[in-house]
Amino acid sequence: MPFVYVANFGGSNISVIDTKVNRLIANIQVTGFPIATIRSPNGQYCYVLCTGSPGNVTVIDTKDHKVMATIQVGVVLSPGQATTPLGITQDGQRIYVVDSSTSGNVTVIDTKDYRVIATVQPGMLPNAIAITPDDQFAYVVNTTTTNPSVTVIATKTNQVISTIGIGESAFFLKITPDGRYVYICNFGSANVSVIETKANQVIATVAVGAAPVALDITADGQFVYVASRNDATISVIDTRTHQVISTVGVDDGPAFLQATADSRYLYVVNNGGDTVSVMETRTHQVISTVRVGSFPFTLGITNDDRYVYVANQNDATVSVIETKANQVISTVSVDTFPGALAIVP
């Protein structure tokens, strides 16, 4: 039975929603303010990153919704927007945690015994991480204004093997399903850097809208969708050419987006408009705009693509969208300032 784990920043807890009945069934207290969640590949565990000096990763068993362990990491600050400071390998054996302090570290946790096995220094102000599909490398975005970069860590040795210059104020990155390319949102320079992983070099810099804050890549690897907050657009990049092939207007303040597993649709959170835009990927057109709660911040889609769960920060709710009709079928009250969620199958 799938569950949704919602990180409530203001409540210092995790709300658990039973997706069968869309009802709150538990609130799990954590230490610090939770800002990010990630599930294990097998769905047995939910990992929650909490702010603090030091911060921590809380491990929740999804069978009984109990805390199994709390692991101290480096300094963790609130990013103020949806990002990816947590990464997990495909085999589920290691978690990589970004330390958001000025000095900046990546903490590596062994999930067998919840032990810190390495601390890697990638660069100044790291804030997001992604791991290649073959688990060989981790790519870390460093947002220092003097030398913005992406650091490449070899996961076998947990050592830095390359540092690659990118655009200004990068906040988000994703790796294509085949592992060949890394796409990075450069918020400050209004473009996307494309890194080829074989050579670890930037092969393209793609101009997009103003203040790109998030991106997603379709599961078939054909398209990259980039949300630009300040001009309310989604740029569509063809991964074969690394060029923008369409620019689509959405509602005010697009802040996060996710494509369905079948690559047919894209769901975009617009926190300025209190809506979710639904885009068809075949035509790159918005086919529906769904009104949700106040200041929607992030969303997640169930594995079967039937439902979208939207965390609304200002009214402490989660909106449930049924994707067949693209209508809200339920609104679940949670604790204050929900800002991240994970869906476990």
C-alpha positions in Angstrom: 0.0 0.0 0.0 1.6 3.3 -1.0 2.1 6.1 1.5 3.1 9.7 1.2 5.6 11.1 3.7 5.3 14.9 4.0 8.1 16.9 5.6 6.5 19.8 7.6 9.2 22.4 8.2 7.2 24.4 10.6 6.0 21.4 12.7 9.3 19.5 12.9 7.5 16.4 11.9 6.6 14.1 9.1 3.0 13.5 8.2 2.1 10.1 6.7 -0.8 9.9 4.3 -2.5 6.6 3.4 -3.1 6.9 -0.4 -5.8 4.2 -0.4 -8.1 6.5 1.6 -6.2 9.8 1.4 -6.2 10.2 5.1 -3.5 11.3 7.6 -2.5 8.2 9.7 0.6 9.3 11.6 2.8 12.3 12.5 6.4 11.4 13.2 8.5 13.8 15.3 12.0 14.6 14.1 14.9 16.7 15.4 15.3 20.0 13.6 13.3 21.3 10.7 12.8 18.8 7.8 13.6 20.1 4.4 14.1 17.1 2.1 12.9 13.5 1.8 14.0 10.5 -0.3 13.0 6.9 -0.3 15.0 3.8 -0.6 14.8 2.1 -4.1 12.9 -0.8 -2.5 10.5 1.4 -0.7 11.3 0.0 2.8 12.7 3.3 4.2 12.2 7.0 4.0 15.1 9.3 4.7 14.5 12.8 6.0 17.1 15.6 6.0 16.7 18.1 8.9 18.3 21.4 9.4 20.8 22.2 12.2 24.4 22.6 13.2 24.9 19.7 13.0 21.9 18.6 10.9 20.7 15.0 10.7 19.2 12.3 8.6 16.2 10.6 10.2 15.5 7.0 9.0 11.9 5.9 9.0 10.7 2.3 8.5 7.8 2.4 6.1 6.3 -0.8 7.5 5.4 0.7 10.8 6.3 4.4 10.3 8.8 4.3 13.2 12.1 6.1 13.5 14.9 3.6 13.2 17.9 5.9 13.4 19.1 9.5 13.5 22.5 10.2 11.9 24.4 13.4 12.4 25.7 15.2 9.3 27.2 18.6 8.7 25.6 22.0 8.9 22.2 21.9 7.1 20.4 25.2 6.2 17.0 25.7 4.7 17.3 26.2 0.9 14.1 28.3 0.6 13.0 26.3 -2.5 12.6 22.7 -3.6 16.0 21.2 -4.2 17.9 17.9 -4.0 20.4 17.9 -1.1 20.0 14.1 -0.7 21.0 11.4 -3.1 20.8 7.6 -2.8 22.5 4.9 -4.9 20.3 2.6 -7.0 21.3 -0.4 -4.8 20.2 1.6 -1.7 23.5 1.0 0.1 24.7 4.6 0.4 23.2 8.0 1.0 25.0 11.2 0.0 24.1 14.3 2.0 25.0 17.9 1.0 26.3 20.1 3.8 25.1 23.6 3.0 27.7 25.6 5.0 30.2 27.9 3.4 33.1 25.4 3.7 30.8 22.7 2.4 31.0 18.9 2.7 29.2 15.8 1.4 28.5 13.2 4.1 28.4 9.6 2.9 26.2 7.2 5.0 26.3 3.4 4.8 22.6 2.3 5.1 23.5 -1.2 6.4 24.5 0.2 9.8 23.7 3.9 9.4 27.3 4.9 9.8 29.1 7.8 8.3 31.8 6.3 6.1 33.3 9.4 4.4 33.2 13.1 4.3 34.1 14.7 1.0 34.8 18.4 0.4 33.4 19.3 -3.0 33.5 23.1 -3.0 32.0 26.2 -1.4 28.2 26.3 -0.7 27.1 23.0 -2.2 23.3 22.7 -2.4 22.3 19.8 -4.7 23.5 16.4 -5.7 22.6 13.7 -8.3 24.0 10.2 -8.7 24.5 8.5 -12.0 22.3 5.5 -12.8 25.2 3.1 -12.6 26.1 4.4 -9.1 29.7 5.3 -10.2 29.6 9.0 -9.8 28.0 11.8 -7.7 27.6 15.3 -9.2 27.4 18.2 -6.7 26.4 21.8 -7.5 28.5 24.5 -5.7 26.8 27.9 -5.7 29.7 30.1 -4.6 29.5 33.5 -6.5 33.2 33.6 -7.2 33.6 30.2 -8.8 30.3 28.3 -9.4 31.0 24.7 -10.3 30.0 21.1 -10.3 32.2 18.7 -8.4 32.4 15.0 -9.5 32.9 12.4 -6.8 33.9 8.8 -7.6 31.6 6.8 -5.4 34.0 3.8 -5.3 36.7 5.9 -3.5 34.6 8.9 -2.4 37.2 11.2 -3.8 36.8 14.3 -6.0 37.9 13.5 -9.6 36.9 16.6 -11.4 35.6 20.2 -11.0 33.6 21.8 -13.8 32.8 25.5 -14.1 29.1 26.4 -14.7 26.8 29.4 -14.7 25.8 31.6 -11.8 23.7 30.6 -8.7 23.0 27.0 -9.8 20.3 25.4 -7.6 19.2 22.2 -9.3 20.5 19.3 -11.5 19.4 16.1 -13.0 21.1 13.3 -14.9 19.6 11.7 -18.0 18.3 8.1 -17.7 21.2 6.8 -19.8 23.8 8.6 -17.6 25.3 10.5 -20.5 24.5 14.1 -19.6 24.0 16.3 -16.6 21.6 19.3 -16.9 22.1 22.1 -14.3 19.8 25.1 -13.7 21.8 28.3 -13.4 19.4 30.7 -11.7 21.6 33.7 -11.9 22.6 33.5 -15.5 19.3 32.3 -16.9 20.7 29.3 -18.7 21.2 25.6 -18.3 24.7 24.0 -18.4 25.0 20.6 -20.1 27.8 18.3 -18.9 28.9 15.2 -20.9 29.7 12.6 -18.2 32.3 10.7 -20.3 34.6 13.7 -20.5 33.2 15.7 -17.6 33.1 18.8 -19.7 30.4 21.4 -20.5 29.3 20.8 -24.0 26.4 23.3 -24.2 25.0 26.3 -22.4 21.3 26.7 -23.2 19.6 30.0 -22.7 16.2 29.7 -21.0 13.8 32.0 -19.1 14.5 34.3 -16.2 15.5 32.6 -12.9 15.4 28.9 -13.8 14.8 27.1 -10.5 14.0 23.4 -11.4 14.1 20.9 -14.2 13.0 17.4 -14.9 13.9 14.9 -17.6 11.3 12.5 -19.2 11.9 8.8 -18.4 12.5 8.1 -22.1 15.3 10.7 -22.0 14.0 12.8 -24.9 13.2 16.1 -23.3 14.3 18.3 -20.5 11.7 20.7 -19.0 13.0 23.8 -17.2 10.9 26.0 -14.9 11.8 29.7 -15.0 10.2 31.4 -12.1 10.4 35.1 -13.0 8.8 34.9 -16.5 6.5 32.0 -15.8 7.7 29.8 -18.6 8.7 26.2 -19.2 11.6 25.7 -21.7 11.6 22.4 -23.5 15.1 21.2 -24.4 15.7 18.4 -27.0 18.4 16.1 -25.5 19.6 15.1 -29.0 20.6 18.7 -29.9 20.6 20.4 -26.5 18.5 23.2 -27.9 15.2 24.8 -26.8 12.5 23.6 -29.1 9.5 25.2 -27.4 8.8 27.8 -24.7 5.5 27.3 -22.9 3.7 29.9 -20.6 2.3 28.6 -17.3 0.8 30.3 -14.3 2.7 32.7 -12.0 5.8 31.4 -10.2 6.6 28.0 -11.5 8.8 26.4 -8.8 8.9 22.6 -9.3 7.9 20.1 -11.9 7.8 16.4 -12.6 7.1 14.2 -15.6 4.9 11.1 -15.3 6.6 7.7 -15.5 5.2 7.1 -18.9 6.7 10.4 -20.2 3.3 11.6 -21.5 2.6 14.5 -19.1 4.4 17.1 -17.1 3.0 18.6 -13.8 4.2 22.0 -12.8 3.8 23.7 -9.4 3.0 27.4 -9.7 3.3 28.8 -6.2 2.5 32.4 -7.3 -0.8 31.3 -8.9 -1.8 28.5 -6.4 -2.1 26.1 -9.3 -0.6 23.1 -11.0 -0.2 23.3 -14.8 -0.5 20.0 -16.8 1.4 19.8 -20.0 1.2 17.2 -22.7 4.7 16.2 -23.7 3.7 15.2 -27.3 2.6 18.7 -28.2 4.3 20.7 -25.4 1.0 22.4 -24.7 -0.7 23.1 -21.4 -3.9 21.0 -21.4 -5.2 21.8 -17.9 -4.6 24.2 -15.0 -5.7 22.8 -11.6 -6.3 25.1 -8.6 -4.8 23.7 -5.4 -4.0 25.1 -2.0 -2.1 28.3 -1.0 1.5 28.5 -2.2 2.1 25.0 -3.5 5.7 24.2 -3.1 6.4 20.8 -4.4 4.7 17.6 -5.7 5.1 13.9 -6.2 3.5 11.4 -8.6 2.5 7.8 -7.7 4.4 5.1 -9.6 1.3 4.2 -11.6 0.8 7.8 -12.7 -2.8 7.9 -11.3 -2.3 10.5 -8.6 -0.3 13.7 -8.0 0.2 14.9 -4.4 0.9 18.6 -4.0 2.3 20.2 -0.8 0.7 23.6 -0.1 2.9 25.5 2.3 0.7 28.4 3.4 -2.4 26.5 4.3 -0.7 23.3 5.6 -2.5 20.9 3.2 -1.7 18.3 0.5 -3.9 18.4 -2.6 -4.6 15.1 -4.3 -5.0 15.3 -8.1 -6.5 12.4 -10.0 -4.6 12.4 -13.3 -7.4 10.9 -15.5 -9.6 14.0 -15.1 -6.9 16.4 -13.7 -9.1 17.3 -10.8 -8.5 17.6 -7.1 -10.3 14.7 -5.4 -9.1 15.2 -1.8 -7.4 17.8 0.4 -5.5 16.4 3.4 -4.5 18.7 6.3 -1.0 18.2 7.6 1.3 20.3 9.9 2.7 23.8 9.2 4.8 24.6 6.1 4.9 21.3 4.2 7.9 21.6 1.9 9.0 18.2 0.7 7.4 14.8 0.2 8.3 11.2 -0.8 5.9 8.5 -2.1 6.7 4.9 -1.2 5.1 2.2 -3.3 
